[in-house]
Amino acid sequence: MASIAESPRLEHPLMPYVAIAGHDLRTLWRSKLVLLWLSVTALLTFFVTAGNWNQLTDAVLIASLLFPYLVFPWFLVVIMLGVTPVSGTQAGTLADGILSRPVTRHGYLLATWTARVATVLGVYLVILVPAILVITLADRPVPEDRVTIYGIVMTLSVVGLVLTLVVSLGFLAGTVLRKPLLAALVLIFAWYPVNLVLSVFSLEELSPISLNQAATTLLRSDWQGDEDPSVAGTNQKEAEALARQLTHFLGAFSGAPQQPQSKFFDSDKFLDLSLRRVVVGYSLPTLAALGLSVFCFYRRDL
């Protein structure tokens, strides 16, 4: 009898939230959107890597692989994954059906947010990590590049932080507007103009476009923060080659390729890159968006 009376105490208080997050995670990985995104991003990564295998050095090629995640087009997929969980009536049904005890509103929201972030980062890392390993370990017919393990880890982490911010902004828009399509349209038409304005001032702490430009500097950095003048900036040929590749990539979607600016990927603008400023610049908006989402969802009448 004592064991029966004490059995409820063995149940961990986080079990309901883990159950929601696990259920949502399994549902996402079986969805057509995530499976299609995984397939397309794998193909795009392969073609970009194969097409530039003999042309771009390690840092520049890795930066070109990050472009779809930081600028276009995967922002659209991440937004659609972010706006859906709190825009319908599934919240109450899921909470009642999967749990054996009540769950708070903020607990449900944080669990679904965690599942979305884990899905986005999972797709991103399962494709990028093998590609970066192949690029850095293979013997390619290009000049040797000073890409460090620290730089790769920090770059992947910062890009993951940007993707987390996008998911959080999608949560906020979906919570406030309640309609997924409207929330996605509002974010799309607000995100790109704001990023273009911020990129004019080369604010890698706030603009993913500028962060993509600064990726080569970050990839070549080390944990001590020492700069090697011989490799601190991307040379002119590398800058022009990467500009041509990204312009061609954008032109494939728009149908009207533009003439690239040779100075666009000049990393001399980011020699003063501060990893601390970058992390703070993306972490604070992420926490603010998540906090506002929780507040709005808590105040909503269900």
Buried (B, 14 or more C-beta within 10 A) or exposed (E): EEEEEEEEEEEEEEEBBEBBBBBBBEBBBEBEEBEEBBEBBBEBBEEBBEBBBEBBBBBBBBBBBBBBBBBBBBBBBBBBBBBBBBBEEBBEEBBEEBBEEEBEBBBBBBBBBBBBBBBBBBBBBEBBEEBBEEBBEEEBEBEEBBBBEBBBEBBBEBBBBBBBBBBBBBBBBBBBBBBBEBBBBBBEEEBBEEBEEBBEEBBBBBBBBBBBBBBBBBBBBBEEEEBEEEBBBBBEBBBBBBBBBBBEBBEEEEEEEEEBEEEBBBBEBBEEBEBEBBBEBBEEBBEBBBEBBBEBBEEEEE
